[in-house]
Amino acid sequence: MNTRPVKRSLTLRGHRTSVSLEDEFWQAFRKIAREKEKAVNALAAEIDAERDMETGLATAIRLFVLGHYMAKADT
């Protein structure tokens, strides 16, 4: 298990950016995108548009992944 974040490149609404995420969060995020039949960049753009501007994008993605799996556990 790699616990150190790795910088990942994304394109959000035509602009390149990067987020630092642990492999486990990145893999889970990619899996959710596949389940939703969305590109990773499109899902990241949705999260970016909905996040509080004081919350970093990487944190918003982690919270999205956590929320996704918590919701699944409640059903």
CNS distance restraints for C-alpha pairs under 8 A (distance, minus, plus):
assign (resid   1 and name CA) (resid  24 and name CA) 7.97 0.50 0.50
assign (resid   2 and name CA) (resid  22 and name CA) 6.87 0.50 0.50
assign (resid   2 and name CA) (resid  23 and name CA) 6.47 0.50 0.50
assign (resid   2 and name CA) (resid  24 and name CA) 7.91 0.50 0.50
assign (resid   3 and name CA) (resid  22 and name CA) 5.90 0.50 0.50
assign (resid   3 and name CA) (resid  23 and name CA) 7.52 0.50 0.50
assign (resid   4 and name CA) (resid  21 and name CA) 7.92 0.50 0.50
assign (resid   4 and name CA) (resid  22 and name CA) 5.81 0.50 0.50
assign (resid   5 and name CA) (resid  20 and name CA) 5.20 0.50 0.50
assign (resid   5 and name CA) (resid  21 and name CA) 4.50 0.50 0.50
assign (resid   5 and name CA) (resid  22 and name CA) 4.10 0.50 0.50
assign (resid   5 and name CA) (resid  23 and name CA) 7.04 0.50 0.50
assign (resid   6 and name CA) (resid  19 and name CA) 7.98 0.50 0.50
assign (resid   6 and name CA) (resid  20 and name CA) 5.04 0.50 0.50
assign (resid   6 and name CA) (resid  21 and name CA) 5.38 0.50 0.50
assign (resid   6 and name CA) (resid  22 and name CA) 5.92 0.50 0.50
assign (resid   6 and name CA) (resid  23 and name CA) 7.09 0.50 0.50
assign (resid   7 and name CA) (resid  18 and name CA) 6.24 0.50 0.50
assign (resid   7 and name CA) (resid  19 and name CA) 5.47 0.50 0.50
assign (resid   7 and name CA) (resid  20 and name CA) 4.14 0.50 0.50
assign (resid   7 and name CA) (resid  21 and name CA) 6.49 0.50 0.50
assign (resid   8 and name CA) (resid  18 and name CA) 5.28 0.50 0.50
assign (resid   8 and name CA) (resid  19 and name CA) 5.31 0.50 0.50
assign (resid   8 and name CA) (resid  20 and name CA) 6.02 0.50 0.50
assign (resid   8 and name CA) (resid  21 and name CA) 7.23 0.50 0.50
assign (resid   9 and name CA) (resid  16 and name CA) 6.98 0.50 0.50
assign (resid   9 and name CA) (resid  17 and name CA) 5.85 0.50 0.50
assign (resid   9 and name CA) (resid  18 and name CA) 4.34 0.50 0.50
assign (resid   9 and name CA) (resid  19 and name CA) 6.63 0.50 0.50
assign (resid  10 and name CA) (resid  16 and name CA) 5.76 0.50 0.50
assign (resid  10 and name CA) (resid  17 and name CA) 5.35 0.50 0.50
assign (resid  10 and name CA) (resid  18 and name CA) 5.65 0.50 0.50
assign (resid  10 and name CA) (resid  19 and name CA) 7.61 0.50 0.50
assign (resid  10 and name CA) (resid  41 and name CA) 5.87 0.50 0.50
assign (resid  10 and name CA) (resid  44 and name CA) 7.88 0.50 0.50
assign (resid  11 and name CA) (resid  15 and name CA) 5.25 0.50 0.50
assign (resid  11 and name CA) (resid  16 and name CA) 4.40 0.50 0.50
assign (resid  11 and name CA) (resid  17 and name CA) 6.08 0.50 0.50
assign (resid  11 and name CA) (resid  41 and name CA) 5.81 0.50 0.50
assign (resid  12 and name CA) (resid  16 and name CA) 6.39 0.50 0.50
assign (resid  12 and name CA) (resid  17 and name CA) 7.21 0.50 0.50
assign (resid  12 and name CA) (resid  41 and name CA) 6.19 0.50 0.50
assign (resid  12 and name CA) (resid  42 and name CA) 7.28 0.50 0.50
assign (resid  12 and name CA) (resid  44 and name CA) 7.15 0.50 0.50
assign (resid  12 and name CA) (resid  45 and name CA) 5.21 0.50 0.50
assign (resid  13 and name CA) (resid  45 and name CA) 6.87 0.50 0.50
assign (resid  19 and name CA) (resid  57 and name CA) 6.79 0.50 0.50
assign (resid  19 and name CA) (resid  58 and name CA) 5.32 0.50 0.50
assign (resid  20 and name CA) (resid  58 and name CA) 6.17 0.50 0.50
assign (resid  21 and name CA) (resid  25 and name CA) 6.27 0.50 0.50
assign (resid  21 and name CA) (resid  26 and name CA) 6.07 0.50 0.50
assign (resid  21 and name CA) (resid  58 and name CA) 6.38 0.50 0.50
assign (resid  21 and name CA) (resid  62 and name CA) 7.97 0.50 0.50
assign (resid  22 and name CA) (resid  26 and name CA) 6.27 0.50 0.50
assign (resid  23 and name CA) (resid  27 and name CA) 6.01 0.50 0.50
assign (resid  24 and name CA) (resid  28 and name CA) 6.15 0.50 0.50
assign (resid  25 and name CA) (resid  29 and name CA) 5.96 0.50 0.50
assign (resid  25 and name CA) (resid  62 and name CA) 6.44 0.50 0.50
assign (resid  25 and name CA) (resid  65 and name CA) 7.10 0.50 0.50
assign (resid  26 and name CA) (resid  30 and name CA) 6.17 0.50 0.50
assign (resid  27 and name CA) (resid  31 and name CA) 6.17 0.50 0.50
assign (resid  28 and name CA) (resid  32 and name CA) 6.22 0.50 0.50
assign (resid  28 and name CA) (resid  65 and name CA) 6.79 0.50 0.50
assign (resid  29 and name CA) (resid  33 and name CA) 6.26 0.50 0.50
assign (resid  29 and name CA) (resid  40 and name CA) 7.68 0.50 0.50
assign (resid  29 and name CA) (resid  61 and name CA) 7.57 0.50 0.50
assign (resid  29 and name CA) (resid  65 and name CA) 6.13 0.50 0.50
assign (resid  30 and name CA) (resid  34 and name CA) 6.30 0.50 0.50
assign (resid  30 and name CA) (resid  40 and name CA) 6.22 0.50 0.50
assign (resid  31 and name CA) (resid  35 and name CA) 6.22 0.50 0.50
assign (resid  32 and name CA) (resid  36 and name CA) 6.16 0.50 0.50
assign (resid  32 and name CA) (resid  65 and name CA) 7.81 0.50 0.50
assign (resid  33 and name CA) (resid  37 and name CA) 5.95 0.50 0.50
assign (resid  33 and name CA) (resid  38 and name CA) 5.09 0.50 0.50
assign (resid  33 and name CA) (resid  39 and name CA) 6.13 0.50 0.50
assign (resid  33 and name CA) (resid  40 and name CA) 5.69 0.50 0.50
assign (resid  33 and name CA) (resid  43 and name CA) 6.50 0.50 0.50
assign (resid  34 and name CA) (resid  38 and name CA) 6.07 0.50 0.50
assign (resid  34 and name CA) (resid  39 and name CA) 7.35 0.50 0.50
assign (resid  38 and name CA) (resid  42 and name CA) 6.34 0.50 0.50
assign (resid  38 and name CA) (resid  43 and name CA) 6.35 0.50 0.50
assign (resid  39 and name CA) (resid  43 and name CA) 6.34 0.50 0.50
assign (resid  40 and name CA) (resid  44 and name CA) 6.04 0.50 0.50
assign (resid  41 and name CA) (resid  45 and name CA) 6.06 0.50 0.50
assign (resid  42 and name CA) (resid  46 and name CA) 6.37 0.50 0.50
assign (resid  43 and name CA) (resid  47 and name CA) 6.36 0.50 0.50
assign (resid  44 and name CA) (resid  48 and name CA) 5.99 0.50 0.50
assign (resid  44 and name CA) (resid  61 and name CA) 7.31 0.50 0.50
assign (resid  45 and name CA) (resid  49 and name CA) 6.10 0.50 0.50
assign (resid  46 and name CA) (resid  50 and name CA) 6.36 0.50 0.50
assign (resid  47 and name CA) (resid  51 and name CA) 6.04 0.50 0.50
assign (resid  47 and name CA) (resid  57 and name CA) 7.79 0.50 0.50
assign (resid  47 and name CA) (resid  60 and name CA) 6.82 0.50 0.50
assign (resid  47 and name CA) (resid  61 and name CA) 6.87 0.50 0.50
assign (resid  47 and name CA) (resid  64 and name CA) 7.66 0.50 0.50
assign (resid  48 and name CA) (resid  57 and name CA) 6.23 0.50 0.50
assign (resid  48 and name CA) (resid  60 and name CA) 7.54 0.50 0.50
assign (resid  51 and name CA) (resid  55 and name CA) 6.61 0.50 0.50
assign (resid  51 and name CA) (resid  57 and name CA) 7.64 0.50 0.50
assign (resid  51 and name CA) (resid  60 and name CA) 6.45 0.50 0.50
assign (resid  55 and name CA) (resid  59 and name CA) 6.51 0.50 0.50
assign (resid  55 and name CA) (resid  60 and name CA) 6.44 0.50 0.50
assign (resid  56 and name CA) (resid  60 and name CA) 6.17 0.50 0.50
assign (resid  57 and name CA) (resid  61 and name CA) 6.15 0.50 0.50
assign (resid  58 and name CA) (resid  62 and name CA) 6.25 0.50 0.50
assign (resid  59 and name CA) (resid  63 and name CA) 6.15 0.50 0.50
assign (resid  60 and name CA) (resid  64 and name CA) 6.07 0.50 0.50
assign (resid  61 and name CA) (resid  65 and name CA) 6.18 0.50 0.50
assign (resid  62 and name CA) (resid  66 and name CA) 6.15 0.50 0.50
assign (resid  63 and name CA) (resid  67 and name CA) 5.92 0.50 0.50
assign (resid  64 and name CA) (resid  68 and name CA) 6.02 0.50 0.50
assign (resid  65 and name CA) (resid  69 and name CA) 6.40 0.50 0.50
assign (resid  66 and name CA) (resid  70 and name CA) 6.04 0.50 0.50
assign (resid  67 and name CA) (resid  71 and name CA) 6.00 0.50 0.50
assign (resid  68 and name CA) (resid  72 and name CA) 6.39 0.50 0.50
assign (resid  69 and name CA) (resid  73 and name CA) 6.19 0.50 0.50
assign (resid  70 and name CA) (resid  74 and name CA) 6.40 0.50 0.50
assign (resid  71 and name CA) (resid  75 and name CA) 6.69 0.50 0.50
